[in-house]
Amino acid sequence: MARNRRRTTDSQDRRRHERTARLSETLREVIADELAKLDDDRLTMVTITAVDVDSEMNRGIVYFDSLHGAEGDAKIVDALGEYRKRLQHEIAVQVKSRRTPVLQFKPDETMRAAARIDAVLREDAARRAAQSGTAATSDSDSANSSAE
C-alpha cells in the first residue's frame, strides 16, 4: 500500500533552502577559522570557497582553492582528511546542532574554470589586436606605395 506523501509548499521549500544556505555559510566560516589556527605547511594559502550541506546535515562537501593549483590538490585533500574529525568537532561545538555533517573535501573547479576562460579571452583579444595591427600596417603600406 502506497504511503501518502505530504506535499510541501513553495514557502516551506524556500525556508528549507534559506536554512541550508545559512548553515553552509556558517560551516564555511567555522572551517576557515579552524584552518587558520592549524600549523600545517600543506594548508598554507588554502581558501575555503564553499560548503555544500544536504538538508538533513548528513554530508557536507567542502570546496577549497589554493595557489598550489591542481598539482597540490592531492596533498591538500590528504591534509584536510587528517583534520576532518577535529573540524567536525569544532562544527559541533560552535554550531550546536543535533547533527554534524561528515565532511568531504574537493577542489573548487569554478575558480580554475574562470581562470581558463579569462586566459582564452585574453588570447583572443591579443590575436584580434595583432590581426588589426597587421591589417592597419598593410593598409598604410599600400597607401604609401600608391602615393609614390
Backbone bond lengths (Angstrom), bond angles and torsions (degrees), N, CA, C in turn:
res aa  C-N    CA-C-N  psi(-1)  N-CA   C-N-CA  omega(-1)  CA-C   N-CA-C  phi
1 M - - - 1.440 - - 1.525 108.71 -
2 A 1.307 115.50 130.98 1.453 120.45 -177.14 1.525 110.78 -75.83
3 R 1.316 115.04 140.29 1.457 119.72 177.74 1.517 109.29 -83.84
4 N 1.298 115.14 144.13 1.461 119.36 174.56 1.519 108.39 -74.85
5 R 1.300 115.06 128.86 1.467 119.30 178.67 1.513 108.46 -98.68
6 R 1.305 113.76 134.30 1.463 117.67 176.49 1.510 108.60 -76.92
7 R 1.267 115.45 134.37 1.462 120.01 177.73 1.514 108.81 -88.48
8 T 1.307 114.32 142.37 1.453 118.45 178.41 1.513 109.04 -98.16
9 T 1.285 115.25 146.97 1.457 119.69 177.99 1.518 109.20 -87.60
10 D 1.315 115.38 168.32 1.466 120.23 178.69 1.524 111.42 -61.10
11 S 1.323 116.91 -37.72 1.467 119.00 -178.69 1.533 110.81 -68.18
12 Q 1.341 117.05 -35.48 1.461 119.39 176.67 1.518 110.82 -66.91
13 D 1.323 117.62 -41.56 1.464 121.13 177.21 1.522 110.85 -63.26
14 R 1.321 116.55 -41.39 1.461 121.06 -178.98 1.528 110.31 -64.41
15 R 1.345 116.69 -43.76 1.471 120.06 178.78 1.517 111.06 -63.53
16 R 1.339 115.96 -41.13 1.462 120.15 179.53 1.528 109.96 -63.29
17 H 1.328 116.91 -41.77 1.460 120.65 179.38 1.526 111.12 -66.78
18 E 1.332 117.14 -42.35 1.466 120.71 179.06 1.531 110.42 -62.52
19 R 1.330 116.82 -40.85 1.459 120.86 178.98 1.519 110.38 -63.37
20 T 1.324 116.88 -44.92 1.462 120.74 179.85 1.527 110.52 -63.95
21 A 1.327 117.09 -39.91 1.467 120.38 178.96 1.525 111.20 -65.06
22 R 1.328 117.58 -42.61 1.474 120.88 177.45 1.523 110.70 -63.20
23 L 1.320 115.55 -43.04 1.458 120.68 -179.83 1.526 110.89 -64.18
24 S 1.310 117.44 -41.82 1.465 121.43 178.74 1.528 110.87 -61.59
25 E 1.314 116.52 -43.30 1.464 120.34 179.37 1.528 111.06 -66.88
26 T 1.313 117.26 -39.61 1.465 120.54 177.77 1.525 110.43 -63.46
27 L 1.318 116.92 -44.02 1.465 120.22 178.53 1.523 111.02 -63.21
28 R 1.334 117.44 -39.10 1.461 120.59 178.47 1.533 110.05 -60.41
29 E 1.332 116.54 -43.61 1.469 120.44 179.97 1.521 111.42 -65.14
30 V 1.328 117.50 -43.72 1.465 121.29 -179.45 1.527 110.10 -62.93
31 I 1.328 116.69 -46.08 1.474 120.40 -178.38 1.522 110.38 -65.65
32 A 1.320 117.25 -41.81 1.475 120.18 178.87 1.524 111.02 -62.94
33 D 1.336 117.18 -41.34 1.470 120.44 177.95 1.519 111.42 -63.53
34 E 1.319 116.73 -41.91 1.464 120.31 -179.59 1.530 111.43 -68.23
35 L 1.324 117.30 -36.99 1.470 119.29 177.91 1.519 111.13 -64.64
36 A 1.324 116.57 -33.84 1.460 120.09 178.26 1.532 111.01 -65.34
37 K 1.314 116.69 -28.16 1.467 120.84 -179.55 1.530 112.75 -80.90
38 L 1.325 117.18 -20.69 1.464 120.79 -177.56 1.523 110.79 -74.59
39 D 1.318 115.67 144.00 1.462 121.03 178.12 1.521 107.72 -109.98
40 D 1.324 115.91 77.78 1.456 122.05 -178.86 1.525 107.94 -134.25
41 D 1.316 116.24 121.53 1.466 120.60 -177.44 1.525 112.44 -63.55
42 R 1.320 117.24 -26.73 1.466 119.97 179.74 1.522 112.07 -68.02
43 L 1.331 116.68 -20.60 1.456 120.67 -175.44 1.521 113.11 -105.41
44 T 1.330 117.23 14.73 1.460 119.31 175.53 1.522 108.68 -72.97
45 M 1.288 115.96 141.37 1.467 123.46 178.78 1.537 112.62 60.99
46 V 1.325 116.76 33.44 1.467 121.96 174.95 1.520 107.45 -104.19
47 T 1.311 115.98 131.95 1.457 122.04 179.98 1.520 109.37 -118.04
48 I 1.300 116.43 132.51 1.465 121.05 174.23 1.516 106.36 -85.74
49 T 1.330 116.31 114.87 1.465 120.33 -175.05 1.518 112.50 -92.28
50 A 1.329 118.11 -33.36 1.464 120.13 -178.75 1.523 109.60 -163.14
51 V 1.313 114.85 158.92 1.458 121.79 172.80 1.520 106.36 -132.05
52 D 1.313 115.89 128.55 1.458 121.78 179.71 1.526 107.75 -110.25
53 V 1.332 116.62 111.06 1.459 122.25 -177.10 1.520 108.34 -111.34
54 D 1.331 116.66 135.52 1.460 118.16 175.76 1.531 109.14 -75.49
55 S 1.310 116.69 163.42 1.463 121.16 -171.43 1.528 113.26 -65.36
56 E 1.332 118.41 -24.31 1.460 120.69 179.25 1.520 112.81 -90.68
57 M 1.318 117.50 -0.98 1.466 124.33 -178.10 1.523 112.16 60.03
58 N 1.310 116.84 35.72 1.467 120.25 175.32 1.520 111.27 -84.50
59 R 1.318 116.00 -34.87 1.454 120.49 -171.86 1.521 109.43 -140.77
60 G 1.307 115.42 141.88 1.453 121.11 176.75 1.517 109.61 -135.27
61 I 1.321 116.13 126.19 1.462 120.58 177.65 1.524 107.40 -101.48
62 V 1.319 114.98 121.93 1.458 121.96 -177.95 1.521 107.50 -100.84
63 Y 1.334 116.37 118.89 1.463 121.74 178.88 1.519 109.06 -98.38
64 F 1.323 115.64 135.84 1.463 120.84 -178.25 1.517 110.51 -132.61
65 D 1.320 114.86 161.97 1.451 121.87 173.98 1.522 106.86 -139.24
66 S 1.325 115.90 152.16 1.464 119.44 -179.78 1.521 109.41 -148.05
67 L 1.313 114.08 167.25 1.462 120.20 176.73 1.523 111.73 -79.10
68 H 1.328 117.05 -9.73 1.460 121.19 179.79 1.518 112.01 -74.85
69 G 1.319 117.21 -17.08 1.454 121.35 179.61 1.516 112.19 73.45
70 A 1.318 115.09 -164.39 1.469 120.84 -176.31 1.524 111.80 -65.73
71 E 1.338 117.46 -26.15 1.467 120.77 -179.07 1.527 111.73 -66.14
72 G 1.323 117.20 -31.98 1.460 120.89 -176.89 1.517 114.64 -92.37
73 D 1.326 117.53 -1.38 1.468 120.33 -175.04 1.525 113.23 -61.23
74 A 1.309 117.93 -41.83 1.472 120.51 -177.18 1.531 110.58 -62.29
75 K 1.331 117.13 -42.92 1.468 120.05 178.83 1.523 111.51 -64.69
76 I 1.322 115.63 -39.03 1.462 119.78 -178.88 1.524 110.37 -68.43
77 V 1.321 117.31 -42.96 1.471 120.62 178.46 1.525 110.03 -61.69
78 D 1.336 117.40 -41.38 1.471 120.55 177.43 1.531 111.30 -62.33
79 A 1.327 115.99 -44.88 1.463 119.89 -179.23 1.527 110.84 -64.21
80 L 1.315 116.83 -44.88 1.463 119.93 178.92 1.527 110.85 -64.78
81 G 1.330 116.57 -35.57 1.461 120.36 176.63 1.514 112.05 -62.19
82 E 1.334 116.45 -36.68 1.460 120.14 177.80 1.527 111.84 -65.40
83 Y 1.317 116.92 -33.21 1.464 121.78 -177.98 1.524 112.80 -96.67
84 R 1.322 117.63 6.35 1.469 121.88 -175.63 1.525 112.18 -56.10
85 K 1.313 117.93 -48.68 1.468 120.52 -177.72 1.526 111.48 -64.58
86 R 1.316 115.97 -39.08 1.462 119.55 177.94 1.528 110.34 -63.45
87 L 1.333 116.38 -43.12 1.468 120.35 178.89 1.526 111.14 -64.33
88 Q 1.329 116.60 -41.62 1.463 120.15 178.35 1.526 110.93 -64.10
89 H 1.325 116.86 -37.59 1.460 120.38 177.53 1.527 110.45 -63.25
90 E 1.319 116.79 -45.13 1.466 120.25 179.85 1.522 111.13 -64.48
91 I 1.322 116.92 -35.86 1.471 119.74 175.90 1.521 109.40 -62.58
92 A 1.322 117.17 -44.90 1.465 121.02 -179.96 1.525 111.43 -61.50
93 V 1.331 116.58 -39.96 1.458 120.72 -178.62 1.521 110.89 -70.71
94 Q 1.333 117.23 -45.38 1.455 120.29 -173.22 1.523 114.11 -82.50
95 V 1.324 117.86 -35.13 1.461 120.42 -176.66 1.523 111.48 -85.71
96 K 1.321 117.13 -29.60 1.466 123.17 178.24 1.526 111.66 55.90
97 S 1.299 115.53 52.06 1.460 119.88 175.89 1.527 108.93 -107.81
98 R 1.314 116.21 166.96 1.464 119.94 -179.29 1.518 111.31 -67.70
99 R 1.302 116.53 -32.75 1.461 121.25 -177.52 1.517 110.30 -122.36
100 T 1.302 113.75 150.79 1.459 120.83 172.63 1.522 106.84 -121.18
101 P 1.320 117.29 126.94 1.467 118.51 -177.52 1.527 112.02 -70.75
102 V 1.315 115.38 148.82 1.458 121.52 172.31 1.527 106.24 -77.67
103 L 1.311 116.69 125.19 1.456 120.88 -173.82 1.522 112.20 -90.14
104 Q 1.320 114.88 140.14 1.464 123.53 170.21 1.517 106.45 -124.01
105 F 1.319 116.71 149.46 1.459 120.67 -176.01 1.516 110.24 -119.95
106 K 1.337 115.28 131.40 1.462 120.96 179.91 1.524 109.33 -140.56
107 P 1.336 116.57 144.45 1.468 118.49 175.30 1.525 110.39 -68.44
108 D 1.308 116.21 145.86 1.459 121.92 -179.41 1.524 108.74 -85.68
109 E 1.302 116.20 107.46 1.467 121.32 -177.12 1.520 112.43 -78.65
110 T 1.327 118.57 -16.05 1.466 119.35 -178.24 1.518 111.67 -65.90
111 M 1.319 117.24 -37.42 1.466 120.27 179.23 1.531 110.24 -66.60
112 R 1.300 116.41 -40.86 1.461 120.06 -179.96 1.515 111.26 -70.70
113 A 1.318 116.93 -37.07 1.455 120.42 177.24 1.526 109.97 -64.61
114 A 1.321 117.20 -40.26 1.463 120.75 177.75 1.524 110.59 -63.80
115 A 1.319 117.76 -38.70 1.461 121.19 178.07 1.525 110.86 -65.99
116 R 1.347 116.95 -39.55 1.468 120.13 177.65 1.524 110.95 -65.30
117 I 1.322 117.30 -41.64 1.467 120.90 178.04 1.511 110.19 -63.30
118 D 1.324 116.93 -43.06 1.461 121.26 178.52 1.529 110.87 -60.71
119 A 1.333 117.27 -42.36 1.464 120.81 179.33 1.529 111.05 -64.17
120 V 1.329 116.83 -41.26 1.468 120.17 178.80 1.523 110.62 -64.18
121 L 1.320 117.12 -41.83 1.464 120.43 179.16 1.525 111.87 -65.15
122 R 1.326 116.61 -39.18 1.472 119.55 177.87 1.533 111.40 -65.81
123 E 1.336 115.97 -41.90 1.474 119.62 177.52 1.523 110.72 -62.23
124 D 1.333 116.58 -41.21 1.458 120.32 179.35 1.527 110.71 -64.91
125 A 1.318 116.97 -41.84 1.470 120.43 178.83 1.526 110.44 -64.37
126 A 1.327 117.17 -40.29 1.466 120.46 178.93 1.528 110.52 -66.56
127 R 1.341 116.78 -40.04 1.462 120.77 178.59 1.517 110.71 -64.26
128 R 1.327 117.22 -42.63 1.471 120.79 178.69 1.524 111.28 -65.30
129 A 1.322 116.02 -40.02 1.460 119.42 178.95 1.523 110.40 -64.96
130 A 1.335 116.35 -39.66 1.465 120.06 178.70 1.524 110.77 -66.25
131 Q 1.325 116.62 -39.93 1.467 120.05 179.25 1.517 111.18 -67.45
132 S 1.308 118.19 -42.29 1.462 120.04 179.70 1.524 110.55 -69.91
133 G 1.322 117.34 -32.08 1.464 120.44 175.72 1.511 111.25 -68.03
134 T 1.332 117.98 -37.95 1.460 122.66 177.32 1.517 110.14 -67.54
135 A 1.341 116.36 -41.20 1.457 120.09 179.60 1.521 110.38 -66.36
136 A 1.325 117.74 -39.53 1.463 121.08 179.25 1.517 110.43 -67.17
137 T 1.323 117.24 -38.68 1.456 121.08 179.19 1.525 110.36 -66.10
138 S 1.333 117.80 -43.76 1.462 120.21 -179.66 1.524 111.32 -68.12
139 D 1.350 117.59 -33.38 1.466 120.59 176.61 1.517 110.27 -66.08
140 S 1.332 117.65 -42.49 1.460 120.09 -178.99 1.516 110.75 -70.54
141 D 1.351 118.60 -33.56 1.454 122.17 176.12 1.519 110.88 -64.45
142 S 1.333 117.14 -42.94 1.455 119.66 -179.93 1.518 110.59 -70.06
143 A 1.311 118.94 -32.83 1.453 121.70 177.19 1.524 110.53 -68.61
144 N 1.337 117.34 -38.56 1.468 121.27 179.51 1.531 110.18 -68.53
145 S 1.315 118.78 -38.90 1.459 121.28 -178.68 1.527 111.12 -71.57
146 S 1.340 118.86 -32.82 1.453 120.12 178.74 1.517 110.90 -77.15
147 A 1.337 119.17 -23.31 1.441 121.85 178.39 1.515 111.52 -74.78
148 E 1.321 117.14 -21.92 1.455 119.98 -178.21 1.466 107.76 -80.60
